[in-house]
């Protein structure tokens, strides 16, 4: 169990080290998936099925990371729209 958790943590660390050439969406989705996989592996290990916890956690984390990215893009777009409207009003 500890060996599986260590291997998965190392794999996640390797994937996260290659984020420099990715878009914000890709980085946030991958980071969410990695965080979810880690948490899922821990919960799965306690519950007795590390692999299932890892898979569910990774899927939930990736979905959460993607949704967070869409939220951040929406905020950025609203800010730009407001800024442009303010510039036109001058």
Steps between C-alpha positions, in 0.01 A plus 500: 500500500774748591698395194204569270444839659869588461504394134188701421640805677820476295305464176291805584813700583655409165188610312477827690862583423416514129232771530709789369385472137133446578209741480330618818212261435732203462698594811192544716339178376818299554562653840143429607532143379826451687366644821182294466699185428714553807201559725312211341793265549519589868125456552506181293788360703308560821184350351685199360505571124782737407458464124132584499554799729782619278290477183196670650713771660687568177180532299334725757814713536544542125136603465540742789818646350329552166197666660729725702680600180172589332404710803832687490462566126150633559628740766782615273259558212262700721790713624617572146146589390462739793839653438424556130161652583669738743755604239224574248310711753791744541 
